[in-house]
């Protein structure tokens, strides 16, 4: 096919056939379609959009271009979870061992952080010895043995998505619902799970800036799943402030351990519990939501969820002592400073994007995929919107690699966290649920 004709059709708002889309994607994967033509196509999609038929064709074309994980030998229903990314989003580290302790089989491909949003693989690599790259055979075997495995995405899995993701990042075409949906769903389908539970975030710290656009994206992915015989539940969640209190790789691991120990958790625990209820129901372990909730709460209180976290860490070569005292094993930043609240009041706003950029500058995030990260640095918040603070108590604690970085981060924190003299209503973390 003549590629400029396909670009022109999409530029003019015409619908492409599945054959045309497949030809374009396979040509790009195999190097016959150059980056400059694909960049033009992506920009045309960004402005013209895609029909759901086109989005489904694009998704399946990306799946066909690579290998697929075969989980058919693993007994029971296999569940995968995905978040569209945000600040202090530690759900994978809390949710997956929690539901696995209740009997849910979880097989997850995870990614690294890019820009100011954190990546699950980076967080796990802050645990000494943790292997984040498993062979397909080891991945499947671990799901069979303990019910939970997480690995970095294989180069053979959806190679078109990997190339397109990198190109979208440098051509300002990331925030396109059909491109996001096809990227997420192609990886989920190739990963081999039976059901998917998605966390679609809305707000300043998310790809989707508002609930309307997040709802559109969630709806596309739910319907895409149905087209290929997969049940998908999408939670719409708030990312107009950070989800947890810890922002930074080792800091987020420590917060996850704290939640699994049954201490604290706030919005992070609330979201993980409700997503966990859906995963338990999808796995067929409990049909009733209240019974599923009681099951998960019992697993947390008994210590079984924390024990599963340790079993998972040790199965992938990590130091299981992280579950007893995280700071015995996690990397620690050499400079730590508390940022004091300037006055009594209530937290009115916590800007997730500003804090995300702050932590990225500290060294916890990447500007490019190949950039190294400092696993020890970050920010731990003293509270969230609606919490009361006293003058002189910590608004946040900064963990940095240098005194100079501390000073710069302190100014960022003070501008990101604003106070009000009167009580401020708390925001719900879960905005809606689709596809249940």
C-alpha positions in Angstrom: 0.0 0.0 0.0 1.1 3.6 -0.7 1.6 5.0 2.8 1.1 8.7 1.9 -2.4 7.7 0.8 -3.2 6.3 4.2 -1.8 9.4 5.9 -3.9 11.6 3.6 -7.1 9.6 4.3 -6.7 10.0 8.0 -5.6 13.7 7.7 -8.9 14.3 5.8 -11.0 12.5 8.4 -11.7 9.3 6.5 -11.9 5.9 8.1 -9.1 3.3 7.4 -9.8 -0.3 6.9 -8.4 -3.0 9.2 -6.2 -4.2 6.3 -4.8 -0.6 5.8 -4.0 -0.2 9.4 -2.4 -3.7 9.7 -0.3 -2.9 6.6 0.9 0.3 8.2 1.7 -1.2 11.6 3.5 -4.3 10.2 5.5 -2.0 7.8 6.5 0.2 10.7 7.5 -2.7 12.9 9.6 -4.2 10.1 11.3 -0.9 9.2 9.6 -0.4 5.8 7.7 2.7 7.1 10.1 5.4 8.4 9.5 7.4 11.5 8.7 10.6 9.6 5.7 9.0 7.9 4.5 7.3 11.1 4.9 10.7 12.9 2.6 12.3 10.3 0.1 9.5 10.8 0.1 9.9 14.6 -0.5 13.6 14.3 -3.4 13.0 11.9 -4.9 10.6 14.5 -4.3 13.1 17.2 -6.4 15.8 15.4 -8.9 13.5 13.6 -9.3 10.7 16.1 -10.3 7.1 15.2 -13.5 5.2 15.1 -13.8 2.3 17.5 -13.4 -0.1 14.6 -10.2 1.6 13.7 -9.0 1.6 17.3 -9.7 -2.2 17.5 -7.9 -2.8 14.3 -4.9 -0.8 15.5 -4.9 -2.7 18.8 -5.0 -6.2 17.2 -2.4 -5.2 14.6 0.0 -4.4 17.4 -0.7 -7.7 19.1 -0.1 -9.6 15.9 3.3 -8.0 15.4 4.8 -9.8 18.4 4.7 -12.8 20.7 1.9 -13.6 23.2 2.2 -15.0 26.7 0.4 -18.3 27.0 -1.2 -18.6 30.5 -3.6 -21.4 29.6 -1.6 -23.8 31.7 -2.2 -21.8 34.8 -5.3 -22.9 36.6 -8.1 -20.5 37.4 -8.9 -17.1 36.1 -5.9 -14.8 35.5 -6.3 -11.1 36.2 -4.2 -8.2 35.0 -4.2 -4.6 36.4 -3.1 -1.4 34.7 -3.0 2.2 35.7 -2.8 5.1 33.2 -0.1 6.7 35.5 0.1 9.4 38.1 1.9 10.7 41.1 2.4 8.6 44.3 0.5 5.8 42.5 1.7 2.7 44.4 -1.3 0.6 43.8 0.5 -2.3 42.1 2.8 -2.9 45.1 -0.1 -3.0 47.5 -3.0 -4.4 45.5 -1.3 -7.4 43.8 0.0 -9.2 46.8 -3.2 -8.3 48.7 -5.4 -10.0 46.1 -3.0 -12.8 45.5 -3.2 -13.7 49.2 -6.9 -14.2 48.7 -6.3 -16.6 45.8 -6.4 -14.3 42.7 -4.0 -15.3 40.0 -2.2 -12.1 38.9 0.1 -11.9 35.8 1.4 -8.4 35.1 3.7 -6.8 32.6 4.9 -3.4 34.0 6.9 -0.5 32.8 9.5 2.1 33.9 8.8 5.7 34.7 9.1 8.4 32.0 8.9 12.1 32.8 7.4 13.0 36.2 5.3 9.8 36.6 6.8 6.8 38.4 7.2 3.3 37.0 6.5 0.0 38.8 9.7 -1.6 37.5 11.9 1.3 39.0 10.1 1.0 42.3 10.7 -2.8 42.5 14.3 -2.3 41.6 14.9 -0.3 44.7 14.5 -3.6 46.6 18.0 -5.2 46.5 18.3 -8.2 44.3 14.8 -8.0 42.8 14.7 -9.4 39.3 12.4 -7.4 37.1 13.1 -9.3 33.8 11.7 -12.8 33.8 11.7 -15.1 30.8 8.3 -16.1 29.6 8.7 -19.6 31.1 9.8 -18.2 34.5 6.9 -15.7 34.4 4.3 -18.4 33.8 5.9 -20.8 36.3 5.8 -18.2 39.0 2.2 -17.4 38.5 1.5 -21.2 38.8 3.6 -21.5 42.0 2.7 -18.5 44.0 -0.1 -16.8 42.1 1.7 -13.6 41.3 4.4 -12.4 38.9 5.4 -9.0 37.6 8.0 -8.5 34.9 9.2 -5.8 32.6 7.7 -5.8 29.1 9.6 -8.2 26.8 11.1 -6.7 23.6 9.2 -9.4 21.7 5.8 -8.4 23.2 4.0 -5.8 21.1 7.2 -4.3 19.5 5.0 -1.9 17.5 3.7 -0.4 20.7 7.2 0.1 22.0 8.3 1.9 18.9 5.1 4.0 18.7 5.3 4.9 22.4 8.7 6.3 22.0 7.7 8.2 18.8 4.5 9.6 20.5 6.6 10.9 23.4 8.8 13.1 21.0 6.0 14.2 18.7 3.5 15.6 21.2 0.9 12.9 20.3 0.7 11.2 23.7 -2.7 12.5 24.9 -4.8 10.8 22.2 -7.6 8.5 23.6 -7.4 6.0 20.7 -3.6 5.9 20.8 -3.6 5.4 24.6 -6.3 2.8 24.5 -4.6 0.8 21.7 -1.3 0.9 23.5 -2.7 -0.2 26.9 -5.0 -2.9 25.5 -2.5 -4.4 23.0 -0.1 -5.1 25.9 -2.9 -6.5 28.1 -4.1 -8.8 25.4 -0.6 -10.0 24.5 0.0 -10.5 28.3 -2.4 -13.4 28.3 -4.7 -12.6 31.2 -8.5 -13.4 31.1 -9.8 -10.2 32.7 -8.4 -6.7 33.1 -9.0 -4.1 35.9 -8.0 -0.6 34.8 -7.3 2.5 36.9 -8.0 5.5 34.6 -6.8 8.7 36.2 -8.2 12.2 35.7 -6.7 15.5 36.8 -3.5 17.6 36.7 -1.2 14.7 37.4 -2.7 12.4 34.7 -2.7 12.1 30.9 -6.4 12.8 30.9 -6.8 16.3 32.4 -10.5 16.0 33.4 -13.2 13.4 34.2 -14.8 13.8 30.7 -11.7 12.8 28.8 -10.9 10.0 31.3 -14.4 8.6 30.9 -14.0 8.7 27.1 -10.7 6.7 27.4 -12.1 4.2 29.9 -15.2 3.6 27.7 -13.0 2.9 24.7 -10.9 0.3 26.6 -14.0 -1.4 28.1 -15.5 -1.8 24.7 -12.2 -2.9 23.1 -12.0 -5.6 25.7 -15.4 -6.9 24.8 -14.5 -7.0 21.1 -11.7 -9.4 21.8 -13.5 -11.5 24.4 -12.1 -10.0 27.6 -14.0 -8.5 30.4 -12.7 -5.1 31.5 -13.5 -3.0 34.5 -12.3 0.6 34.5 -12.2 2.7 37.6 -12.1 6.5 37.1 -9.9 7.9 39.9 -8.8 11.3 41.0 -5.3 12.5 40.1 -5.8 16.2 40.9 -3.6 15.5 43.9 -1.1 12.6 44.6 -2.7 9.3 45.4 -0.4 8.3 48.3 1.9 10.3 50.5 5.2 9.0 49.2 6.6 10.2 45.8 9.8 8.4 44.8 10.9 4.8 44.2 12.2 3.5 47.5 9.9 5.8 49.4 6.9 4.3 47.7 8.0 0.8 48.4 8.2 1.8 52.1 4.7 3.2 52.0 3.4 0.0 50.3 4.9 -2.1 53.1 3.3 0.2 55.7 -0.2 -0.3 54.1 0.3 -4.0 53.9 1.3 -4.0 57.6 -2.1 -2.6 58.3 -0.9 0.9 59.2 -2.4 4.0 57.5 -2.9 4.1 53.7 -5.7 6.7 53.3 -6.8 7.0 49.6 -4.2 4.5 48.5 -5.7 1.8 50.7 -9.3 2.8 49.8 -8.5 2.5 46.1 -6.6 -0.8 46.4 -9.4 -2.3 48.5 -12.1 -1.4 45.9 -10.1 -2.6 43.0 -9.3 -5.7 44.9 -12.9 -6.4 45.5 -13.5 -6.2 41.7 -10.5 -8.6 41.1 -11.8 -11.1 43.6 -15.2 -11.0 42.0 -13.8 -11.3 38.5 -11.7 -14.3 39.6 -14.9 -16.1 40.7 -13.7 -16.3 44.4 -16.7 -14.3 45.7 -19.7 -13.0 43.8 -20.8 -10.6 46.5 -18.9 -7.3 46.9 -19.4 -7.2 50.6 -18.1 -10.7 51.1 -15.1 -10.0 48.8 -14.4 -6.9 50.9 -14.5 -8.8 54.2 -12.2 -11.5 52.7 -9.6 -8.9 51.7 -9.8 -7.1 55.0 -9.2 -10.4 56.8 -6.2 -11.1 54.7 -4.7 -7.7 55.6 -5.4 -8.0 59.3 -4.0 -11.6 59.5 -0.8 -10.6 57.9 -1.3 -12.9 54.9 -1.2 -10.0 52.4 2.2 -8.9 53.8 3.4 -12.5 53.8 2.5 -12.7 50.1 4.4 -9.6 49.4 7.5 -11.2 51.0 7.0 -14.4 49.0 6.7 -12.5 45.8 9.8 -10.4 46.5 11.9 -13.5 47.4 10.5 -15.4 44.4 12.1 -12.7 42.2 15.4 -12.7 44.1 14.7 -9.7 46.3 15.5 -9.2 50.0 12.4 -10.2 51.9 13.5 -8.3 55.0 11.9 -5.3 53.3 8.6 -6.5 54.8 10.0 -6.3 58.3 11.8 -3.0 58.3 12.0 -1.4 54.8 14.9 0.9 55.7 17.1 -2.0 56.6 17.4 -2.8 52.9 16.1 0.1 50.8 18.5 2.8 49.5 18.5 6.0 51.6 19.2 9.5 50.5 22.1 11.3 52.2 20.2 14.5 52.9 16.7 14.7 54.5 14.8 17.8 55.4 11.3 18.5 56.7 9.5 21.5 55.2 7.5 23.2 57.9 4.0 24.6 57.5 4.1 28.4 57.6 0.8 28.7 59.5 -2.1 26.8 61.1 -4.7 25.8 58.6 -6.1 23.2 56.3 -4.5 21.8 53.1 -6.4 23.4 50.3 -4.4 22.0 47.3 -1.6 19.6 46.6 -0.4 20.1 43.0 0.6 16.7 41.6 2.2 17.9 38.5 4.4 20.4 40.3 5.4 17.8 42.8 6.0 15.2 40.1 8.4 17.6 38.3 10.1 18.4 41.7 10.8 14.7 42.3 12.0 14.2 38.7 14.5 17.1 39.2 15.7 15.4 42.4 16.6 12.4 40.2 13.8 10.0 40.7 12.4 10.4 37.2 13.6 10.4 33.6 13.6 12.9 30.8 14.6 10.0 28.4 14.0 6.3 28.7 17.7 5.6 28.9 18.3 8.1 31.8 19.4 6.6 35.1 17.3 7.2 38.2 18.2 7.8 41.8 16.1 5.2 43.7 16.5 6.9 47.1 15.3 10.4 46.5 11.8 11.9 46.6 9.2 13.7 48.8 6.9 12.3 51.5 3.8 14.5 52.1 2.6 15.4 55.6 -1.0 15.3 54.5 -3.6 15.7 51.7 -6.4 18.0 50.8 -8.7 18.5 53.8 -6.1 17.6 56.4 -5.4 20.0 59.2 -1.9 21.2 59.8 -0.2 23.2 62.6 2.4 25.9 62.1 5.9 24.3 62.2 4.8 20.7 61.6 6.0 19.1 58.4 4.1 19.8 55.2 6.5 17.4 53.5 9.9 15.7 54.0 12.4 15.9 51.2 15.0 13.2 50.5 17.8 14.5 48.3 21.3 13.7 47.0 22.7 17.2 47.8 22.1 20.2 50.0 21.6 22.3 46.8 18.8 19.9 45.7 17.2 20.2 49.1 16.9 24.0 48.8 15.5 23.9 45.3 12.9 21.2 46.3 11.9 23.1 49.4 10.8 26.1 47.3 8.8 23.7 44.9 7.0 22.0 47.8 6.0 25.3 49.4 4.5 26.4 46.1 2.8 23.1 45.4 1.1 22.7 48.8 -1.3 25.6 49.7 -3.2 26.2 52.9 -6.6 27.7 53.8 -7.7 29.1 57.2 -11.0 27.2 57.1 -11.9 23.5 56.7 -11.6 22.2 53.1 -13.8 19.3 51.9 -12.0 16.1 51.1 -12.0 14.7 47.5 -13.3 11.2 46.7 -10.6 9.1 45.2 -12.9 6.9 43.1 -15.1 9.0 40.7 -16.9 6.2 38.9 -16.6 2.6 37.7 -17.4 1.4 34.2 -17.9 -2.1 32.8 -18.6 -3.9 36.0 
